[in-house]
Amino acid sequence: MAMTERQMIQEILNTVDVIYAFEDVDEDAKEYTLLITQQDNDTRDIKKVNEEIKKYFQEADFNYKEEINPTNTDKKADLRVVIKR
């Protein structure tokens, strides 16, 4: 059975080993806004983490737009990512 888009997103983010939350989901438009935070013990630079996440999403045929250290969010996040298929 094929993965749903949400399952694919969760699989990618679990592979990169980050904490994430769906900020906005539009399943009809197949667009998802994610808030991503590094684990407390993660010493990788956030730009490196972003590049790794971006590579996986682009390989899965998603458009990817990121904002590093977003300021206009209610929750603390290292990245805000908008992906769309």
Number of C-alpha atoms within 10 A of each C-alpha: 3 6 9 9 17 13 11 14 19 14 13 17 18 12 12 15 15 16 15 19 14 13 16 12 14 10 11 6 9 13 17 20 18 20 23 22 21 19 12 8 6 12 9 10 9 16 12 10 20 19 12 15 19 20 14 16 20 13 9 14 12 19 14 16 12 17 14 14 16 16 13 8 11 8 12 13 20 21 22 25 22 19 20 18 14
